[in-house]
Amino acid sequence: MAQQSTDLSADKTYQYSEFKDVFVDSAKSYFSEVAVKDKDKFDVFEARKNHFKSLINGKTRVKNLDEEYIFEKGILISSTDLNGTITYANSKFCEACGYSLVELVGKNHNILRHPSMPSELFADMWSTLKNNKGWMGIVKNLRKDGRYYWAHIHITPILNDNKITGYSSVSKPAMRSELPSC
């Protein structure tokens, strides 16, 4: 029996049987590009795998998995512990990423990491933050529904008694002229 291709651009609800082959193919393709020994990349793979599982289990409406979501107004604010686990997110942050606050708190911030973003950017970010300095950059984030959004992010360490206890991120929409080619 010939296998039928699944059109993910259609606006309909996908059942597990329709979506699983797309997920498996995507996971195999992505996993083959990732060196498992690289923990950051493995975490991104796990986040992407969990994202697809949520689409399958939640029978979420999927539009186009490579469609841009544009947030034009508002400031996104989030806080994490030292390991990048989300401890707070404002309502605008939740709106932009498509997750509820309950879904975000306790999850690592890298669930939003788009796989096209270079790991070197995040290595630089962590190195800068751990040296008690702020970091700014343009980041392409992955939403819960599979779409992505660009944000101009400023992250600073949270200090208590001169000791870093976490990180705070403030983001605004990235302007088109600021966008890198990812």
C-alpha positions in Angstrom: 0.0 0.0 0.0 1.5 3.4 -1.0 2.1 5.8 1.9 0.2 9.0 1.6 2.0 12.3 2.4 0.6 14.4 5.1 -0.1 18.1 4.3 0.7 20.1 7.4 -0.3 23.4 5.9 -4.0 22.6 5.9 -6.0 24.0 8.7 -7.3 20.8 10.4 -6.8 18.7 13.5 -4.3 15.9 13.1 -4.9 12.6 14.8 -1.9 10.5 16.0 -2.0 8.1 13.1 -1.7 11.0 10.6 1.0 12.9 12.5 3.3 10.1 13.8 5.1 9.5 10.4 5.8 13.2 10.0 7.1 13.3 13.6 9.3 10.2 13.1 10.7 11.5 9.9 11.4 15.0 11.4 13.0 13.5 14.5 15.2 11.2 12.4 16.3 14.0 10.2 17.0 16.4 13.1 18.6 13.7 15.2 21.0 12.8 12.3 22.2 16.4 12.3 22.8 16.5 16.0 25.9 15.2 17.8 24.3 13.5 20.9 27.4 14.2 22.9 26.5 17.9 22.7 24.1 18.4 25.6 22.8 21.7 24.5 21.9 20.3 21.1 20.4 17.2 22.7 18.3 19.4 24.9 17.0 21.2 21.8 16.2 17.8 20.2 14.3 16.8 23.4 12.4 20.0 23.4 11.5 19.6 19.7 10.5 16.0 20.3 8.3 17.0 23.3 6.8 19.8 21.2 5.8 17.2 18.5 4.5 14.9 21.2 2.3 17.7 22.6 1.0 18.3 19.1 0.2 14.5 18.8 -1.3 14.0 22.2 -3.1 17.3 22.4 -4.5 17.0 18.8 -3.4 20.6 18.4 -4.4 22.6 15.3 -1.3 22.9 13.3 -1.0 25.5 10.6 2.5 25.7 9.0 5.4 24.5 11.1 7.7 27.1 9.5 5.4 30.0 9.8 6.5 33.2 11.5 4.5 34.6 14.4 4.9 38.3 14.8 4.4 40.1 18.1 4.5 43.8 17.5 3.7 45.3 20.8 4.7 44.7 24.4 7.7 43.5 26.4 8.3 39.9 27.1 9.7 39.2 30.6 11.0 35.9 32.0 13.2 34.8 34.9 15.1 31.6 35.4 17.2 29.9 38.1 20.9 29.3 37.6 20.2 26.3 35.3 17.9 28.1 33.0 14.7 26.7 34.5 11.9 29.1 34.1 10.6 30.6 37.4 8.5 33.5 36.0 7.0 34.7 32.7 4.7 37.6 32.1 1.5 37.3 30.1 3.0 38.8 27.0 5.8 36.2 27.1 3.2 33.5 27.4 1.3 35.0 24.5 4.3 35.2 22.2 5.6 31.6 22.9 2.1 30.0 23.0 2.6 28.3 26.4 0.6 29.0 29.5 2.5 30.1 32.7 1.7 26.7 34.2 3.3 24.9 31.2 6.4 27.1 31.4 7.3 27.3 35.1 9.7 24.4 35.9 10.7 23.9 32.3 14.1 24.8 30.9 14.1 28.0 28.8 15.7 26.0 25.9 12.2 24.6 25.1 11.9 27.8 23.1 15.2 27.4 21.3 14.7 27.2 17.5 17.0 24.5 16.0 18.3 26.9 13.4 20.0 29.0 16.0 23.7 28.4 16.3 24.8 26.7 19.5 27.8 29.1 19.6 25.4 31.9 20.3 24.1 30.2 23.4 27.6 29.2 24.5 28.6 32.9 24.3 25.4 33.9 26.2 26.1 31.5 29.1 29.8 32.5 29.3 28.9 36.2 29.4 26.1 35.7 32.0 28.3 33.5 34.3 30.9 36.3 34.3 28.3 38.5 35.9 27.7 40.5 32.7 24.5 41.2 30.7 24.0 39.8 27.3 22.0 41.1 24.3 21.2 39.5 21.0 18.6 38.6 18.4 17.1 35.2 18.9 14.7 33.1 16.8 12.4 31.2 19.3 10.1 28.2 18.7 6.5 28.6 19.8 4.4 25.7 21.1 2.4 25.6 17.9 5.5 25.1 15.8 5.7 28.7 14.5 8.7 30.9 15.3 9.2 34.5 16.4 12.2 36.8 16.5 13.0 38.7 19.7 15.7 41.2 20.6 16.7 39.9 24.1 18.5 41.5 27.0 19.5 39.1 29.8 21.0 40.1 33.1 22.1 38.1 36.1 19.9 38.4 39.2 22.2 39.1 42.2 21.5 38.5 45.9 24.3 39.4 48.3 26.6 39.8 45.3 25.9 36.2 44.3 24.2 35.2 41.0 20.9 33.5 41.9 19.2 33.5 38.5 18.7 35.4 35.3 16.1 37.9 34.1 15.3 38.4 30.4 13.5 41.3 28.8 12.6 41.0 25.1 11.0 43.2 22.5 10.1 42.4 18.9 13.2 42.3 16.7 13.1 44.8 13.8 13.5 43.3 10.3 16.7 45.2 9.7 18.2 43.4 12.8 17.5 39.8 11.7 20.3 37.5 10.9 20.0 34.9 8.2 19.1 31.6 10.0 
